[in-house]
């Protein structure tokens, strides 16, 4: 419960820091210990350009996790539940759906196609992406669950959420 509350507070602080003046942002970084930060209130529906502008902002390092692959490669990612909370904060009228689940012909992997739709006051748009997981992977969760989480994160990245993670190593 404390971990969930802590994550939610960091996401709320991140949202609050983007809506504040630059001079107030530094002060807010030190207010993160407060249990319930004050949030700006706004209507639930907004134009798509405003929603996309918020989703394209850099995600704080405190919300990013690392995974070490067997080949020695380190991978940065945002856990699906954090992506879900960020979507709820910035695009509260979004929806997501699994479009297809396909097992490879040899049965060793499964791929999921996931669609995320964002509804704004002026229009709605969607993005789809795929995720693939090995059936033999011993990690947490079943292969379909892993592939769905990967596809969901990638579909949200197509709106700009966490997209900076794909480009950090290129600079």
N, C-alpha and C positions, 0 to 999 in steps of 0.2 A: 504494500500500500504506500509506504513512504517513497519507494523508488518511482512508482507511477505518479505520485504527487510531485516529486522532484522534476521528473521529465516534463510534466504539464506546466509547471512553473517556469522552466527554462524556455519552453515553446512560447508561453504567454509573454515572458520578458522579451524574447526575440521579436514578437509581433509588436509589442509596445515600443520597443526601441526604434522601429522603423517609422512609427507614426509620430515620434517626438522630434523636437528641434535638436540639431546637432549638439548644442551646448548641454542639453539634458541627457543625452545618451550616456555620457561618461558617468554621471551620477547614478543612472539606473543600473549600470553594470555592478555597482556595489550594493544595490538594494535587492539583489537576487535571493537573499536569505529570507525575505518576507514570505509568509505562507501564501497569501493571495494578492498578487500585484494588481493594481488598478488597471483596467483595460479601457481603451476608448470604445465608446458605443457608436455603432453605425447600423444602418439598415442591413438586413440579411442579404438582399440582392444589390448587386453593383454592376456597372458595365464591365464587359470582359477585359477591356484594356487595363482597368484598375486591378482586377484579379490577377491577370498575367504579370503585371508589374510587380506585385507582391510575391508571386511564386518564383520569379526570376532572381530574387535577392539571395545573396549567399547565406547558406545555412551555417549557424554557429558551430565551431569545432566541438563544443561540448555535446552536440547531438549526433556526431558522426562516430561510427564504430569502425574497427579494423578487423579484417579476416585474413588469416594466413593460409594460403593455398599449399597443397602438398609439394608443388614445384618450387616453393620458396618465395613466391610472389606475394606481396602484401596488397590487399585491396581495401579501399575506403568505401563505406556505404552508409546509407541512412536506413535504419530498421523500418520495416513496413509500418509498424504501429506509430512511429514518429511521423512518417510521411502521411499517414491517415489523419493524425492530429493537425498537422500543418494544413492539409487540404480542408479540414473542418473549420479551421480558423480563417483562412483566406478565401475559400470557395465553398461556403457552407451548403450550397445547393448542388454539390457534385454527386455523381453516381458512378458506380463501377460494376462491371459484369465480366464473367468468364465467357468468352466467345467460343472457344474450342479447347478440347483436351485431346492430344494425340500422342500415342505411344509409338516409338520407333519400331521398324519392322523386326529388329532383333530383340525387342522388348527390354533393352538396357537403359533407355531414357524416356522421359515424358516431356512434352512441350505444351505450354498453355499460352493461349492468346487472350489478352485482357484488354478491355476497353474502359477508359475513363472519360466521362462526359462532364463538362463544366457548363452550368447554366448562368448566364448573366442577364441583366435587364434588357440588353439590346440584341442578344443572340445566344446560341449555344454551340459549343464545339466539342469534338471528341478526338482522342488520340488512342491508338492501339499499339501494343508491343507484345513481344514474346518473351518467355522465360523457359529454360530447359534445365532439368535436373536428372542426375543419374539415379536409376532405381536402386543401385547398390550402395549409395552414399550412406554411411553409418550415422551421420549427424542427426540433429533434432528434427522431428517432423517427417511426414511422409513426402515422397517425391512430388506429388501433385501440389501439396501445400507449398513446398519450396519453389517450384516453378511458378506458381501463382503469385507469390510474394515478389519474385524477381520481375515478372511481367508487369505487375502493378507499379513497382518502383520505376521501371523503365518507361511505362506509359506516362507517369507523372513527370518524369524527366523531359519528356517531349513537350511539356508545357513550360519547362524551365526549372522545375523544382529539383535542386541538387545538381543541376547540369554542370556547375563549376567543378564538381568532382571528376568529371570526365576529361577536363582540360587542364587541371593543375600540373600534371607531370610534363606537359608539353612546353611550358614556359622556361 
